[in-house]
Amino acid sequence: MQMHVAIVGAGMAGLSCASHLVRAGHRVSLFDKGRGPGGRMSTRRMETPLGDAHFDHGAQYFTVRDPAFMAQVARWSASGVAAPWPAAGTGAWVGVPGMNAVIREMAERHDVTFGWHVRGLVNRNGGWLLTGDASGGQRVQDGPFDAVVVSIPPEQAAAIVALHDLSLASTALAARSQPCWTGMYAFAERLPTRRDAVREAGLVSWAARNGAKPGRTGPETWVVQATPQWSADHIEDCADAVAGTLLSSLGEALGVDIAVPVVASAHRWRYAMSTGSDLGALWSATSRIGICGDWLLGPRVENAWLSGRTLAERMLASVPQAAA
C-alpha cells in the first residue's frame, strides 16, 4: 500500500521522516509556516550600509555520534553544504554558507509548501484534511491524506492533535520547551578580540562571530544567545531592549569595548530547546498520526534527524495493519 503522508513542519525532523518514507515508495507533502527552509536552523539576512549581513540565529552548529547520521553528514560535506567548525569544539559542523543550507538541500528533494500555517486536522471519510492559513491570511485546506506527521515543538503539536488522539497530545503536553532570546549584530569593523565563540558567561549562554564560520561573507557579525532562565524571565520584553542588553553582555563576556553596531536586532524563540526523552518518536496506527522532533530524544540537531527516521520506520512497519 502506498501512503500519501502530510508532514506539518519542514525542519530537520520532518524532512528526515519524509526522506525515509519517499525512499520506501510513499508520497509525502510537507507544510511549513516559515517563508523558506530553516526552522530552528534558520539563517537571517539583513541589509546594512556595508552590504547584506547573515546570521545563524537558531542552532549554531551540530555534532555527530550516530553512524547513520555520520553517513548523512558525509554526504552533505561532499556536496559542499556542510563543513567542520573547530571553534565550536572537536566534531562540530555547520551548514555552508549558512546553517539553513542543509535544510534547503533536503527540502529541494521534496514537495514542500512554505507560508502555510497548519491550524488543525479534520478526519473526513477515513482521510485527513489539513486546515490553516496561507501567507496572505486566507483560510486554506488540503488533503485527503492517509496519515499525518506533526514535526513542530511539543506545545504546538499537542494543540493540533488533541481532538483526534488524546494519548499523543498528553505525551506532547508533558514536554516543556525552553525559550531563547537571540541578539544579532553587524559592525563596521572587526571586534578587538581573537575569540570566535563564548560559552556560559553571565546571562550569555553562547556568543559567536558568525563570519568566522566556513563559507561566510559580509561584514563583521555576531550572534548572542541568552540563557534559558534569563530568556524565560524576560520572554515578553520588547526586542529592542533585549538587543541592547545582550549587546552589553557580549562586551562583558569578551572583555572589550563594543562599538555601536550598524545593525542590531533580537529574535525570540519561544520553543528553543527541550530536555528530551527516550521515546524517539510517537506513532498511532489507529489514528494514523505521528509526532517527531528533537524533544523526543534530546536538544541536538542529530536527534531531530534520528527522530524523523525512527518515526518513518514505525510507520512503515505498520503499513500492512493500516491497509487491513
Secondary structure, 3 states (H helix, E strand, C coil): CCCEEEEECCCHHHHHHHHHHHHCCCEEEEEECCCCCCHHHCEEEEEECCEEEEEECCCCCECCCCHHHHHHHHHHHHHCCEEECHHHCCCCEEECCCCCHHHHHHHCCCEEEECEEEEEEEEECCEEEEEEEECCCCEEEEEEECEEEECCCHHHHHHHHCCCCHHHHHHHHHCCEEEEEEEEEEECCCCCCCCCEEEEECCEEEEEEHHHCCCCCCCEEEEEEECHHHHHHCCCCCHHHHHHHHHHHHHHHHCCCCCCCCEEEEEEEEEEEECCCCCCCEEECCCCEEECCHHHCCCCHHHHHHHHHHHHHHHHHCHHHHHC
